[in-house]
Every structure is written in C-alpha cells, then in structure tokens.
Amino acid sequence: MISSTRKPSFTYAGGQQGFTLLEVLIAIAIFSVVSLASFTIFDTVLRGDENSKIRSDRQNELQRAFMLMERDFTQIAKRSMRINGEAPSKNFLQTADDSFLADEQAIAFVRNGWTNPGLLLPRGDMQNVAYRLVDETLERLHYNFVDAVVGQEPRVRPLITNITSLAFEFYDGQKWQEKWSGNALPQAIAIEIESQDYGLIRRQFLVAGDLADAQSGG
C-alpha cells in the first residue's frame, strides 16, 4: 500500500552553522591590520613624493639663481654707477654705504649684454644690477636705465629663500680678499650663501678684467 505521506525532496546539510563571534572579531582584526599597513605604505609613498618634489623645486631654485649670477658676474663692465641722480661712484663694484644697497651683505655693478635687439626698447644694452639679502631671501635688483634718476625704484626679483647669510670675496690674481676698492676689476668674485637646508654654498665666477688692473685695485 502506498502511503500518501511523502518525504521532502531536499534536506538540510547536517552540522552547518554561521560564523561565531570570535571568528568575526578575528576577521575584523586581520582586515584592520591589512588596512593599516596599506595606509601606512600609501602615506609613505605620498610623503616621499612630496619631499622629492620639494627637493627638486629647491634645486631648481638654486640652479636658476646661480645661472643668473654667472651671467651677470661674467659680464661686469668697467663702468661706475650713478644712484638717485648723484655723482657716479669711483668704484666699479659697490658693496656698502649706498642707498641702493642699504646693507653690507650686498654688491652692485654694471654689466654688459642686456639683450635689446636693434635697440628697439628705450634703453641701452648695459644694466646696473645688485644682489642683497633681505628677510632671509637673496634678491636681485636692477633699474631700467643704467644711471638711475632721482626717485626711481629698482625692480626686485627674489632668487633664493631660507638664506641666513651672504658674503663676497674678490680675487686679485694672488689671493682672495673680503673687500675691494679702486677703479679696477678683480679677476674673480666668489659668493657664499648659508642656507638652512644645504648649509654653506660657495660659487666662484671669473670676471673679464685684466691682471694689471686687478692687482692695482686690490
């Protein structure tokens, strides 16, 4: 006799249960450790990239400044400067006691080779420039005209930041000296800057002066 009661065609697998609280806590702990490690690596990569960019920008800043200095110092002209309409100085190099500089940590001179193709601009091809240290920033100054008139303000270009000291030395063909005077040019000029990150940096630039003039001006 066939019974009318049929067994279900599916059965539950015996012994299967959900995750226990301990297993869930262990899984969360493992995920947290992995996430923390991943974040640490990611943060380290980001910081390394940021520091690399800062160092690269800093090196570019220094390179641009020294290229500009080299262009100026190697083209120093044997010409005195006239400041604020006053009588021209007897010296080709000015380092202190001047309203243009207003700081002993500075130097000013006239240079050749200021680009002016065909003299199309209302100025000559000579330029008076100065370098000075103001608020831990090395600045380059210049006037539009080689002899500044009364009341004319120089144009200021910041070059290098975080500079704590600035000094110059002058080579007379025999030795380096800290001061220079007279109507002659040294054979070379050295600039020393003390930076907060790179320490002391010294660069030397040859000057287009002759030995006889340099020795007589030392």
C-alpha positions as CSV (number, residue, x, y, z in Angstrom):
1,M,0.0,0.0,0.0
2,I,1.3,3.4,-1.0
3,S,1.4,5.9,1.8
4,S,0.1,9.4,1.0
5,T,2.8,11.0,3.1
6,R,5.9,11.9,1.1
7,K,9.2,12.9,2.3
8,P,10.6,16.3,1.1
9,S,12.8,16.2,-2.0
10,F,15.5,18.3,-0.3
11,T,17.3,18.1,3.1
12,Y,19.4,20.5,5.1
13,A,23.0,19.6,5.3
14,G,23.7,18.5,8.8
15,G,26.1,20.3,11.0
16,Q,26.3,23.7,9.1
17,Q,26.3,26.8,11.3
18,G,27.0,30.6,11.0
19,F,30.3,32.4,12.0
20,T,30.9,32.6,15.6
21,L,31.5,36.0,17.3
22,L,35.2,35.1,17.8
23,E,35.7,34.3,14.1
24,V,34.1,37.7,13.2
25,L,36.4,39.5,15.6
26,I,39.4,37.8,14.2
27,A,38.4,38.6,10.6
28,I,37.9,42.3,11.6
29,A,41.2,42.4,13.3
30,I,43.0,40.9,10.3
31,F,41.2,43.4,8.0
32,S,42.2,46.3,10.2
33,V,45.9,45.2,10.3
34,V,45.9,44.9,6.5
35,S,44.2,48.2,6.0
36,L,46.5,50.0,8.4
37,A,49.6,48.5,6.7
38,S,48.2,49.6,3.3
39,F,47.5,53.1,4.5
40,T,51.0,53.4,6.0
41,I,52.6,52.3,2.7
42,F,50.4,54.7,0.8
43,D,51.2,57.6,3.2
44,T,54.9,56.8,3.0
45,V,54.8,56.9,-0.8
46,L,52.9,60.2,-0.8
47,R,55.3,61.8,1.7
48,G,58.3,60.6,-0.3
49,D,56.8,62.0,-3.5
50,E,56.1,65.3,-1.8
51,N,59.6,65.5,-0.3
52,S,61.1,64.6,-3.6
53,K,59.2,67.5,-5.3
54,I,60.3,69.9,-2.6
55,R,63.9,69.0,-3.0
56,S,63.6,69.2,-6.8
57,D,62.0,72.6,-6.6
58,R,64.7,73.8,-4.2
59,Q,67.5,72.5,-6.5
60,N,65.9,74.2,-9.5
61,E,65.7,77.4,-7.5
62,L,69.4,77.3,-6.7
63,Q,70.3,76.4,-10.3
64,R,68.3,79.2,-11.8
65,A,69.8,81.7,-9.3
66,F,73.4,80.7,-9.9
67,M,72.9,80.7,-13.7
68,L,71.6,84.2,-13.4
69,M,74.6,85.2,-11.2
70,E,77.0,83.7,-13.6
71,R,75.5,85.6,-16.5
72,D,75.8,88.9,-14.5
73,F,79.2,88.4,-12.9
74,T,81.0,87.2,-16.0
75,Q,79.8,90.3,-17.9
76,I,80.7,93.0,-15.4
77,A,81.6,96.2,-17.2
78,K,84.3,98.7,-16.3
79,R,81.7,101.4,-15.6
80,S,80.8,103.2,-12.5
81,M,77.2,103.6,-11.3
82,R,75.1,106.7,-10.7
83,I,72.5,106.3,-7.9
84,N,69.5,108.6,-7.5
85,G,71.0,111.3,-9.7
86,E,74.1,111.6,-7.6
87,A,77.6,111.8,-8.9
88,P,78.9,108.5,-10.2
89,S,81.0,106.3,-7.8
90,K,84.7,106.0,-8.4
91,N,84.5,102.2,-7.9
92,F,83.2,99.7,-10.4
93,L,81.9,97.5,-7.6
94,Q,79.8,98.8,-4.7
95,T,79.4,96.8,-1.6
96,A,78.2,99.1,1.2
97,D,77.3,102.7,2.3
98,D,75.0,103.2,-0.6
99,S,71.2,104.0,-0.7
100,F,70.7,101.4,-3.4
101,L,72.1,98.6,-1.2
102,A,71.4,99.7,2.3
103,D,73.1,96.6,3.6
104,E,76.7,95.4,3.8
105,Q,75.6,92.0,2.6
106,A,75.2,93.2,-0.9
107,I,77.0,94.0,-4.1
108,A,76.2,96.3,-7.1
109,F,77.8,96.8,-10.5
110,V,77.1,97.5,-14.2
111,R,77.0,94.6,-16.6
112,N,77.2,94.3,-20.4
113,G,75.0,92.2,-22.6
114,W,71.5,93.2,-21.6
115,T,69.6,91.9,-24.6
116,N,68.0,94.7,-26.6
117,P,68.0,93.6,-30.3
118,G,68.3,96.5,-32.6
119,L,67.9,98.9,-29.7
120,L,64.1,98.6,-30.1
121,L,63.5,99.2,-26.4
122,P,64.0,102.7,-25.0
123,R,67.2,101.7,-23.1
124,G,70.7,100.6,-23.7
125,D,72.3,97.2,-23.6
126,M,74.1,97.9,-20.2
127,Q,72.3,97.2,-16.9
128,N,73.1,98.0,-13.4
129,V,72.3,95.2,-11.0
130,A,72.7,94.4,-7.4
131,Y,72.4,91.4,-5.1
132,R,71.4,91.7,-1.5
133,L,70.0,89.7,1.4
134,V,66.6,90.8,2.8
135,D,64.5,88.8,5.3
136,E,66.4,85.6,4.5
137,T,65.8,86.0,0.8
138,L,68.6,86.6,-1.8
139,E,67.3,89.3,-4.1
140,R,68.4,90.6,-7.5
141,L,67.7,94.3,-8.2
142,H,68.0,96.3,-11.4
143,Y,67.0,99.6,-12.9
144,N,65.6,100.1,-16.3
145,F,68.3,102.6,-17.0
146,V,72.0,102.2,-16.2
147,D,72.1,105.6,-14.4
148,A,69.1,105.8,-12.1
149,V,67.3,109.1,-11.8
150,V,66.0,110.6,-8.6
151,G,63.1,108.8,-7.1
152,Q,63.3,105.8,-9.4
153,E,62.7,102.5,-7.6
154,P,64.6,99.3,-8.6
155,R,62.9,96.2,-9.8
156,V,63.3,93.4,-7.2
157,R,63.4,89.7,-8.1
158,P,63.5,87.1,-5.3
159,L,66.0,84.4,-6.1
160,I,66.7,82.1,-3.2
161,T,64.8,81.7,0.1
162,N,65.8,80.5,3.5
163,I,69.3,82.1,3.3
164,T,70.8,83.1,6.6
165,S,74.0,84.9,5.4
166,L,75.6,86.3,2.3
167,A,79.2,87.2,1.7
168,F,81.5,88.1,-1.2
169,E,85.2,87.6,-1.8
170,F,87.4,89.1,-4.5
171,Y,90.5,87.5,-6.2
172,D,93.2,89.9,-7.2
173,G,95.4,87.4,-9.0
174,Q,97.3,86.3,-5.9
175,K,94.8,85.9,-3.0
176,W,91.2,86.2,-2.0
177,Q,90.1,89.3,0.0
178,E,86.9,90.3,1.6
179,K,86.8,94.0,0.4
180,W,87.5,95.6,-3.0
181,S,88.1,99.2,-3.9
182,G,89.6,101.2,-6.7
183,N,88.8,101.7,-10.4
184,A,89.7,98.2,-11.4
185,L,88.0,94.8,-11.5
186,P,89.1,91.7,-9.7
187,Q,89.9,88.5,-11.7
188,A,87.2,86.6,-10.0
189,I,84.3,87.0,-7.5
190,A,83.1,84.4,-5.0
191,I,79.7,84.4,-3.5
192,E,79.0,82.4,-0.3
193,I,75.5,81.8,0.9
194,E,74.5,80.0,4.1
195,S,71.2,78.1,3.6
196,Q,69.0,76.4,6.2
197,D,68.9,73.1,4.3
198,Y,72.1,72.9,2.3
199,G,74.5,74.7,4.6
200,L,77.3,76.8,3.1
201,I,77.3,77.1,-0.7
202,R,80.2,78.8,-2.5
203,R,80.4,79.7,-6.2
204,Q,83.2,81.4,-8.0
205,F,82.8,83.5,-11.1
206,L,85.6,84.7,-13.5
207,V,85.5,88.4,-14.3
208,A,86.5,90.0,-17.6
209,G,89.2,92.1,-16.0
210,D,92.9,92.1,-16.7
211,L,95.7,91.2,-14.3
212,A,97.3,94.6,-14.1
213,D,94.1,96.4,-13.3
214,A,93.1,93.7,-10.7
215,Q,96.5,93.9,-8.9
216,S,96.3,97.7,-8.8
217,G,92.8,97.7,-7.4
218,G,93.4,95.2,-4.5
